[in-house]
């Protein structure tokens, strides 16, 4: 036991787990990070980071055989032959879909922080107030003022590009220089903002170093080169990942131990002590079971896996899963609705071009039901768009030779793409639970996912398509086409809930500092802890939550309060 005892254990090494490790180690705690996948060291384990496109047999695409064997992960936009080694294959880690759900996973040190889209926006006060005001889910136990300083703390460290836009619905942060819009994007922005006083398109905010600060350079991170090859792993460390930023910071303290190939079976609850004392782990390679012990446990395995681990953490005190006195563990799962998109053409501007591969789009914060309930559906959606020119190497049906070169050197007309990121409402019936009859090769029960859309999602989708078409028309676009992808939940990769925060132990699992009500030395700070989803990309909020929770945990340890 003494050999396997640490001050703190962190389950998961992704965006929130990396932050937990950094903060715990920097505050002096000997910390064990458990990662179920392989080790990935920054720069050393990015095998395709410099590979030219012509050296990939299928020029970046996956073979029909791979797609047939992996119908779920193949739907992900980033699943290509330059990054397939960072994705979980369908048959390797099975789960059960009671309703269609595309669970996209990356099991390695760094998790999906190597693969994320890197878009980071703060929540506003309206997002934290929404459930309590509108009467869904439960009221958040915190408000924007509680998390604002932690947003700033995280933004400064990771590096976020953006402008000070002065929007109440999308609070400003600590920004590096923003990326530029092109001429057509600026035209759409101007015309839409003029036509709708409550609709403000601004350049996206993303975790890319446009102008590294001194502390970024000290980490060994450099400026973003706009290569648009981020899913391969960035050798410049120009976008934020656990591998290039938080884990090296934790390692520099001398307090970090990372143990890859460690499948967490369950948390160990000691009935005599009345608290969790450690974690049971199955070695992914040898199948050997080991126990590790610590004073405080951070559960950051990603939303659904955190639910799985806690549901599987059964004891005499908690026969239905750790902390699950109210029976709500695994319920109220929510996600982001990505089904709606529009395409359009923009005439003219043929003398205007642009340079590089910008890693962000133009975004507009939610304008529906912001200050009061006014639509026939709850909440709303963020809107994103970008404009680009066709051509540039897409003339493929031309014979090789001078004509082929000339055709592919020509640039075509402008096109516009717009998409939604809609808030969904956490519901009791949207849930995950364990199937004890089906087990994976490590002896873990498979997770059953029973999550779907509802009428509220359909109404929100229809409103976005109608409003999006109207905005593009006012901006001067032509040939506007609406599209409902019909994609299953999960493909948004923003699943949240199941271990939600709240004020009352009868209706929630976690308190205002992310502690489990029934097990105060267990903290959950990844997507599982979310009470509602908001309309923004969630990762920045996970990071801020984690830094804040670690601060609380360390102070509680010093007071011997946990």
Secondary structure, 3 states (H helix, E strand, C coil): CCCCECCEEEECCCHHHHHHHHHHHHCCCCEEEECCCECCCCCCCCCCCCCCHHHCCCCCCCCHHHHHHCCCHHHCCCCCCCCHHHCCCCCCCCCEECCCECCCCCCECCHHHHCCCCECCCCCHHHHHHHHHHCCCCCCCCCHHHHHHHHHHHHHHHCCECCCCCECCECCCCCECCCCCCHHHHHHHHHHHHHCCCCCEEECCECECCCCCHHHHHCCCCCCCCCCCHHHCCCCCCECCHHHHHHHHHHHCCCEEEECCEEEEEEEEECCCCEEEEEEEEECCCCCEEEEECCEEEECCCHHHHHHHHHCCCCCCCCCCCCCCCCCCCEEEECEECCEEEEEEECCCCCCCCCCCCCCCEEECCCCCCCCCCCCCCCCEEEEEEEEEEECCCCCCCCCCHHHHHHHCCEEEEEEEEEEEEECCCCCCCEEEEEEEEECCCCCEEEEEECCCCHHHHHHHHHHHHHHHHHHHHCCCEEEEEEECCCCECCCCCCEEECCECCCCCCCCECCCCEECCCCCEEECCHHHCCCCCCCCCHHHHHHHHHHHHHHHHHHHHCCCC
